[in-house]
Amino acid sequence: MITGKLPNDLLEKMVFKHINHKRKEVLTGASIGEDNALVDFGEEVAVLSTDPITGAVNDVGRLSIEISVNDVSTSGGDVIGVLMTLLAPRGISYEDIERIMKDAGEAAERLDVEIMGGHTEITDAVNRVVISTTVIGKIKKKNILKLEDIKKGYKVIMTKSTAIEGTSILLNDYEDFFKDKISREMIEEGKRYGEKISVKQEGEIGGKIHVNYMHDITEGGLLGAVWEAHKAINMGIKIYEEKIPITKITKEMTRILEIDPLRLISSGSMLIIADEAKSKLLIEKLNKRGISVSVIGEVIDDGAFIESKDNLKIIEPPRADELYRAIEKLNSTIDK
């Protein structure tokens, strides 16, 4: 099987078909394009999500907190705490474990969430550190995002720029490969993209404005997120390539690696759907926080499409993220 998140068609055939038992308390369960489960507790609803960190080598402690917090942030609710499972290979040092937890602790403090517990284990089942985190939040039932109210013509928005996380991972983990191909200034700036991975502010502001849909752009990149979003809202989405924000650093790095930046993991960017009035308010409030925002498309009747000049292409379901193809290329080059 290919490396990466299980493709959505296989997810439906092999995983979802076996999730048959339902509870009335679960308002939102396992489904494509939804970042969280919602559990009814009366006036308030618990928001839960879980994610592993497997593609990065550096900063796994920080990433494990920020990535999971991002998922709950897409609900517009308050993030409370994280349960953390750390699986480490036998060769790891005590210093490495402490560094990972120090980074995780600092990220949790910065985002105002508590590491409430978890599990730490040394095992020969992994050949590098794997961290899985489950994050818990809450939201008032009256404030749950209303996907069913989305109409044709609603704006499709993304924050920051595409492939933030992928750019940071590849420039941090394979810096030596790029040092004679990209300027030192560009490499250092790209490595710092990891500082932009949190979308907690976007989630908080989007929740207060009552936008209709928010989705963290992770594995599969922007195009994967758009495809998942159109499935989640049960309507179509069309985006415009020329409106998609992408930095010079990401363009140059992906050109060198011959990978698609629009299918490269993009944690740090959020996909948002709202009507025109709320979109304008969202842009205004996020800009005041120093967060760039771009209207990249609109809701249509059906399907997922990307338009460039006079060319309209169907967006295919996400497969393996370009990150894994890049890592395979880089490792084979380094091994030679």
Protein Blocks (a to p, Z undefined) as FASTA:
>chain_A
ZZdjddfklmmmmmmmmmmbccfklmbdcdehiabdcddehjaccdddddddfkbmghkl
mmmmmmmmmmmmmnopacfbdcddddddfkbcfklmmmmmmmmmmmmmmnopacfbdcdd
ddfkbcbdcddddddddddfklpccfklpcehiacddehiehklmmmmmmmmmmmmmmmm
bcfklmmmmmmmmmmmpcklmmmmmmmnopabdcdddehijmlmmmmmmmmnopacdddf
klpccdfklmmmmmmnopafklgcfehiacddddfklmmmmmmmmmmnopacddfbdcdf
bdcdddehjaccddddddddfklmmmmmmmmmmmZZ
